[in-house]
Structures are given as C-alpha cells and as structure tokens.
Amino acid sequence: MHSPNRAAPDKDLVLLDLLDRALDKGVVLSGELVISVADVDLIYVGLKVLLTSVDTLHNMSAAAPLAPLNPPPESQP
C-alpha cells in the first residue's frame, strides 16, 4: 500500500543533488528583521546572501559585471 506521506522512489531528491542544483543555478536569500519598542525602531538587520559556485559566479559576472559595493566618492570642483 502506498503511504501518502512518502514520495515515490523516482521523486526522491538526495541532498547532494539539491546542493548541486543550487550551486549550479545560484540561490539568493534576502530578509529583514526590525526590533522595535513602542513604535521606535531599535535594531534593523538586513540580510542578502548569494549562494553559488565559483564557476557559476564567474560566468555570471562575465555576462553582466557587478558594480562595486563602495564606489569612489565624486570629486568636487
């Protein structure tokens, strides 16, 4: 008898296969956390994570170069 909680054997995904797919395609995680008391924001935490392989990142950056995180300040005349 087939159990409804168990996936079919051909649908099983091994953790290693899942990690391989994530590193091959790339995964972006983004989140925010704000701690406030009496409607006053005390702590803000922003999180952005890119999980990918070095080869995939190299291929992506060759296709679309990334802007520097801290661009140099513009000189004023």
C-alpha positions in Angstrom: 0.0 0.0 0.0 1.3 3.5 -0.9 1.8 5.9 2.0 0.6 9.4 1.4 3.5 10.9 3.4 6.2 9.1 1.3 7.3 10.3 -2.1 7.7 7.8 -4.9 11.2 6.4 -5.2 11.8 8.2 -8.5 10.9 11.5 -7.0 13.4 11.3 -4.1 15.9 14.0 -4.2 19.2 13.4 -2.5 20.6 16.3 -0.5 23.7 16.2 -2.7 21.7 16.6 -5.8 19.8 19.5 -4.3 23.1 21.2 -3.3 24.5 20.6 -6.8 21.5 22.2 -8.4 21.6 25.2 -6.0 25.3 25.8 -6.7 24.8 25.4 -10.4 22.0 27.8 -10.8 22.6 30.1 -7.8 20.3 30.9 -4.9 19.6 34.4 -3.5 18.3 34.7 0.0 17.0 38.1 1.3 15.4 39.1 4.6 14.9 41.9 7.0 14.5 42.0 10.8 13.4 45.0 12.7 13.2 45.1 16.5 11.1 48.0 17.9 9.7 49.1 21.2 6.7 51.5 21.3 6.9 52.1 17.6 10.6 53.1 17.8 12.9 51.0 15.7 15.9 50.0 17.8 17.6 47.4 15.6 17.5 46.8 11.9 19.2 43.8 10.3 19.2 43.4 6.6 20.5 40.1 5.0 21.3 39.3 1.4 23.1 36.1 0.6 24.2 34.7 -2.7 24.9 31.0 -2.7 26.6 29.8 -5.9 29.7 28.0 -7.2 32.8 30.0 -8.2 32.4 28.8 -11.8 28.8 30.0 -11.9 29.6 33.3 -10.4 32.5 33.8 -12.8 30.2 33.0 -15.8 27.5 35.4 -14.4 30.0 38.2 -13.8 31.4 37.9 -17.3 27.9 38.3 -18.7 26.9 41.2 -16.5 29.7 42.8 -14.5 28.8 43.8 -10.9 29.0 47.4 -9.7 31.5 48.0 -6.9 30.0 47.9 -3.4 31.6 51.2 -2.4 32.1 53.4 -5.4 34.7 56.1 -5.0 33.4 59.5 -3.9 32.9 62.0 -6.6 35.4 64.9 -6.5 34.0 68.3 -6.0 35.4 71.3 -8.0 
